[in-house]
Amino acid sequence: MAPAETGDAPARFFTRLSASVGDGSFVKLVLGRHVGDEEGLERVLVRAVMLRGAPHLSFVYRYTTRDITKNLPVAEAIAAVRMLAGATFRNLHLQTRTAELQLAYGKKGKSTLRVGRLTATAALAADQAGPEEEGTLLVADGAPAHAAHNRAKHRMLTLDRPFLVDLGVTTADHQLVPAMSRKWKQINKFIEIFDRALMASRLRDATEVRVVDFGSGKGYLTFAVHDYLSAGLGRSAQVMGVELREALTSLCNAAAARLEHPGLTFRQGDVRQFAPQPIDVMIALHACDVATDFAIHMGIRAGAEIIMCAPCCHKEIRPQLLSPHPIQAVLRHGVHLGQEAEMITDSLRVLLLEAQGYDAQVFEFVSLEHTSKNKMILAVRRARPHDAAPVLAQIEEVKAFYGIREHCLETLLQADTGT
């Protein structure tokens, strides 16, 4: 970010804002540091949408216990931002595909403007992370950096979706249940990540998408993904939730039938019992220990274009780890050894995915179970194959350094090839 500029900072900021909306480079605008009188209002998020064929800006007013969305034509929307700037919010953060601008107001009304340039990939990553969490999102080979921006109107769910009432997230009149506020934000965050991955993959133009969600639980995300694909994108969605607890699968199947969600089903079972079948998207959140490896392996075998995992419990690697000099003094503490085992386990998973033809990464994600287990592995299949040999060599180097004899995912993949 460049040094702050004074002078007529608001005029320059709004000129850039109007230009970015006009030329399609606008990513998002966040209004923060609320100083107005409205109780509970925390920030406003502004994104570009198309309504009835005309460009609009969508305002999400984020309160402590609810969100309110308002869609305005561009001219009216920019005028609304002008009204809020300074008087109601003292910080305005604009992100475009090539730059970020921050307009700040002091207590005495003095304004400053900071401007920084971003690469297209950095802008996409910043948009993915949002104002509350840090993270990045890869772009698969051949996917334009602006692809996700062009589909921004599909990024978020709305509170009027019928499945949210049935699952207890909203009331009958579509008001957010206060106790479900955090869950609602988490569902939306997951859909944002899913949206980004979908638009960065070869599925971005697919008319039908097949999804399997292992460990679907009460079905919050399973319903959300199906609703997003079918109602949001207008695609044929074949979504299956797989869950060990039969009572939950019965509950979710009944809800899917009541809500008339064709193509949404729930089955009792786990990933190790699941018969291989073609899958476009494999989801497995909070699969304990090597269950994550079985889920990733299933996704690879099924030809999934997208694999999304939130690992939980890293037990397999920890007892195998050596503590090479000079890190013995660090890893003699149990908590540090556990953190090291977690990092190595998930890093090997990412390397193995890369060797199998995916672009993969690990980033922090808000925990869906309100625990510290908030890491996600996201993999998108490359459009073009890469040489796996250098990645496989890295895997062997890591294993040799730490004395790792076996990693479940590697063992499963080797069994496929007979090596």
Buried (B, 14 or more C-beta within 10 A) or exposed (E): EEEEBEEEBBEBBBEBBBEBBEEEBBBBBBBBEBEEEEEEBEBBBBBBBEEEEEBBBBBBBBBEBBBEBBBBEBEEBBEBBBEBBBEBBBBBBBBBBBBBBBBBBEEEEEBBBBBEEBEBBBBBBBBBBBBEEEBBBBBBBEBEBBBBBBBBBBBBBBBEBBBBBBBEBBEEEBEBBEEBBBBBBBBBBBBBBBBBBBBBBBBBEBEEBBBBBBBBBBBBBBBBBBBBBBBBBEBBBBBBBBBBEEEBBEBBBEBBEEBEBEBBBBBBBBBEEBEEEEBBBBBBBBBEBBBBBBBBBBBBBBEBBBBBBBBBBBEBBBEBBEBEEEEEEEBEEEEBBBEBBBBBBBBBBBBBBBBBBBBBBBBEBBBBEEEEBBBBBBBBBBEEEBEBEEBBEBBEEBBEEBEBEEBBBBEBBEEEEEE
